[in-house]
Every structure is written in C-alpha cells, then in structure tokens.
Amino acid sequence: METEKAKWNHWRIATILFGIAIIVESFFLYNTLYFKGGSFSLPWGTPVFYDDGDYVSAQGSWISDSSNGIIAEQKINTTDISCLQSRGLCIEARAYKADGASGNLLAQALEYEIKSWTPQEVIAVLDGRAGTIEIRFDRTKKVVTMAESEKAEIEGARALPAYAHLGGGMEAIEASRK
C-alpha cells in the first residue's frame, strides 16, 4: 500500500509533467501566432470545465478584467487547475510568455488551499508573502474567476484587487493584441 508521502509525490510529478506539456503547447502557439504571422484557428473556443462531485478542474487561458495585476502582465498564457476536495487543495499549472524583448516562456505550479466547497461553488486561496490569490469555481455557471490582491505592508502595493476570468484560447489571443 502506498504511503501518503508517495501519493503526494505522484501529484507533484504529474504537475511537473503537465507544466512541461503546457510549455511545449505555449511554444507552438507563440511560434504559430507571432513568428509566422499566419492565421491559426485554435481547436478550443471556450475553456474546459469538469465537475465530478469531489473533484473539479478547468483548462483555458486567464483573461484580465483589470488593467493591473499578474494576469494583465501575462496576456499569452494557458492554465490547468485541478481541485480535490479530500486533499483540501487545488493545483494550478500555468505557462505564459514573459513580457519584454526576451520572449521567454515561463511555467509555474501554484498550490491553493480550499476554503469552501459547496454544491454551488469552490473557493481556494493562495496566501503568499506579497499577496493573495483567490480562485472561484462557479459550479452552476461553469465559470472560473480570480481575484489577486497585494498585502498592504508591501511597498507600492495596489489599493484595489485585480480580477481575471478563465476564457478560451482565442479570447486570450484577442485580448493580448489590445
């Protein structure tokens, strides 16, 4: 029988492998859309939302609803978020094109603590040193939103939070061109 630590390591390995897959996919999208300049139709128009009672997940691209915040700076991105009620956590694997001349593609895995799990909504929070990110899965509307706020003790912290929603690939590409 697997130990709890071994099971947890399987989750981490799966997250890392998924992050690598996202990087490869992002590189392909970036090459197709920006270097070749051609038109490219993504096979997905809307984000994917999956709900199986004690497990919810979503895949898509974060679209900023604010002019500030992390997502406003990461316009070209793709993400996969999986939440397991029995573990009390959500894991987000995100890849994005860094702003600036480098054009680097970066990936990160984020771990959120589930604060609330109801038939209508799942709320998970990542409480970091500089700020807090809250994601909400609206299980009725099948929509995922994010609110990001900076901690007041951080020099130059924003007074208002930044908001984003999980959209489709084409919506993210159109938003990145604005």
C-alpha positions as CSV (number, residue, x, y, z in Angstrom):
1,M,0.0,0.0,0.0
2,E,1.3,3.4,-1.0
3,T,2.2,5.8,1.8
4,E,0.7,9.3,1.9
5,K,4.1,10.8,1.0
6,A,4.4,8.6,-2.1
7,K,0.9,9.6,-3.2
8,W,1.8,13.2,-2.7
9,N,5.0,12.8,-4.8
10,H,2.8,11.3,-7.6
11,W,0.8,14.5,-7.6
12,R,3.9,16.7,-7.8
13,I,5.4,14.6,-10.6
14,A,2.1,14.8,-12.5
15,T,2.0,18.6,-12.1
16,I,5.6,19.0,-13.3
17,L,4.9,16.8,-16.4
18,F,1.7,18.8,-17.1
19,G,3.7,22.0,-16.8
20,I,6.2,20.8,-19.4
21,A,3.3,19.9,-21.7
22,I,1.9,23.4,-21.3
23,I,5.3,24.9,-22.1
24,V,5.5,22.9,-25.3
25,E,2.0,23.9,-26.3
26,S,2.7,27.5,-25.5
27,F,5.8,27.5,-27.6
28,F,3.9,26.0,-30.5
29,L,1.2,28.7,-30.1
30,Y,3.7,31.5,-29.8
31,N,5.6,30.3,-32.9
32,T,2.5,30.0,-35.0
33,L,0.9,33.3,-34.0
34,Y,3.8,35.6,-33.7
35,F,6.8,34.4,-35.7
36,K,4.9,33.0,-38.8
37,G,2.3,35.7,-38.6
38,G,-0.3,33.5,-40.2
39,S,-3.8,32.9,-39.0
40,F,-4.2,30.0,-36.8
41,S,-7.5,28.6,-35.5
42,L,-7.3,27.1,-32.1
43,P,-9.3,23.9,-31.6
44,W,-10.9,25.2,-28.5
45,G,-13.0,28.3,-28.3
46,T,-14.1,28.0,-24.7
47,P,-12.4,26.9,-21.5
48,V,-13.0,23.3,-20.4
49,F,-14.8,22.9,-17.0
50,Y,-15.1,19.5,-15.4
51,D,-17.0,18.7,-12.2
52,D,-17.3,15.2,-10.6
53,G,-18.6,15.9,-7.1
54,D,-15.4,15.9,-5.1
55,Y,-13.1,16.8,-8.0
56,V,-13.3,20.0,-10.2
57,S,-10.9,21.1,-12.9
58,A,-10.7,23.7,-15.6
59,Q,-8.4,24.4,-18.5
60,G,-8.1,27.6,-20.5
61,S,-6.4,30.9,-20.5
62,W,-6.6,33.7,-17.9
63,I,-8.1,36.9,-19.3
64,S,-7.5,40.0,-17.3
65,D,-10.6,42.0,-16.3
66,S,-8.4,44.7,-14.8
67,S,-5.6,46.9,-16.1
68,N,-3.3,45.8,-13.4
69,G,-2.2,42.6,-11.7
70,I,-0.3,39.5,-12.7
71,I,-2.6,38.4,-15.4
72,A,-2.6,41.8,-17.1
73,E,1.1,41.3,-17.5
74,Q,0.8,37.6,-18.6
75,K,-1.5,38.1,-21.6
76,I,-0.4,35.0,-23.5
77,N,-1.0,32.1,-21.1
78,T,-2.5,28.7,-20.6
79,T,-3.5,27.1,-17.4
80,D,-4.9,23.9,-15.9
81,I,-6.4,23.9,-12.4
82,S,-7.4,20.7,-10.6
83,C,-9.1,20.7,-7.1
84,L,-9.6,17.6,-5.0
85,Q,-11.9,18.1,-2.0
86,S,-10.5,15.1,0.0
87,R,-7.0,16.7,-0.2
88,G,-8.2,20.2,0.5
89,L,-6.1,21.7,-2.2
90,C,-6.1,22.9,-5.8
91,I,-3.0,22.8,-8.1
92,E,-2.6,25.2,-11.0
93,A,-0.1,24.6,-13.7
94,R,0.4,27.8,-15.7
95,A,2.6,28.7,-18.6
96,Y,2.9,32.2,-20.0
97,K,5.0,34.3,-22.3
98,A,7.1,36.8,-20.4
99,D,6.6,40.5,-21.3
100,G,9.6,42.2,-22.8
101,A,12.0,41.6,-25.6
102,S,13.2,38.1,-24.4
103,G,10.0,36.4,-25.4
104,N,10.8,33.6,-22.8
105,L,8.1,31.1,-22.0
106,L,7.8,30.5,-18.3
107,A,5.9,27.9,-16.3
108,Q,4.8,27.7,-12.7
109,A,2.9,25.4,-10.4
110,L,0.7,27.1,-7.8
111,E,-0.9,25.4,-4.8
112,Y,-4.1,26.8,-3.3
113,E,-5.8,25.8,-0.1
114,I,-9.6,25.1,-0.4
115,K,-11.5,27.4,1.9
116,S,-15.0,26.5,0.9
117,W,-16.6,23.6,-1.1
118,T,-20.4,23.7,-1.7
119,P,-22.6,22.3,-4.5
120,Q,-22.6,25.8,-6.0
121,E,-19.1,27.0,-5.6
122,V,-15.5,26.0,-4.7
123,I,-13.2,28.8,-3.3
124,A,-9.5,28.3,-3.0
125,V,-6.8,30.7,-1.8
126,L,-3.0,31.0,-2.2
127,D,-1.7,33.2,0.6
128,G,1.8,34.3,-0.3
129,R,4.2,36.7,1.3
130,A,3.4,39.6,-1.1
131,G,-0.2,38.9,-1.8
132,T,-3.2,36.7,-2.0
133,I,-4.8,35.0,-5.0
134,E,-8.4,33.6,-4.7
135,I,-9.9,31.4,-7.3
136,R,-13.6,30.6,-7.5
137,F,-15.2,27.8,-9.4
138,D,-18.9,28.7,-10.0
139,R,-20.2,25.1,-10.4
140,T,-23.6,26.3,-11.6
141,K,-22.4,28.6,-14.4
142,K,-19.2,26.6,-15.0
143,V,-17.1,29.7,-14.8
144,V,-13.7,30.2,-13.0
145,T,-12.7,33.7,-11.7
146,M,-9.6,35.0,-9.9
147,A,-9.1,37.9,-7.6
148,E,-5.5,39.0,-6.8
149,S,-4.6,41.5,-4.1
150,E,-1.3,42.7,-2.7
151,K,-0.6,42.9,1.0
152,A,-0.7,46.5,2.4
153,E,2.7,46.1,4.1
154,I,4.4,45.7,0.7
155,E,5.9,49.0,-0.6
156,G,3.9,50.3,-3.5
157,A,1.0,47.8,-3.0
158,R,-2.1,48.4,-5.1
159,A,-5.1,49.5,-3.1
160,L,-7.6,47.6,-5.2
161,P,-7.5,43.9,-6.3
162,A,-7.0,42.8,-9.9
163,Y,-9.6,40.4,-11.4
164,A,-9.5,37.8,-14.2
165,H,-11.6,35.0,-15.6
166,L,-10.7,31.8,-17.3
167,G,-11.5,32.0,-21.0
168,G,-10.7,30.2,-24.2
169,G,-7.5,30.4,-26.3
170,M,-8.9,32.6,-29.0
171,E,-10.3,35.1,-26.4
172,A,-6.8,35.3,-24.8
173,I,-5.1,35.9,-28.1
174,E,-7.6,38.7,-29.0
175,A,-7.1,40.3,-25.5
176,S,-3.3,40.1,-25.9
177,R,-3.5,42.2,-29.1
178,K,-5.3,45.1,-27.4
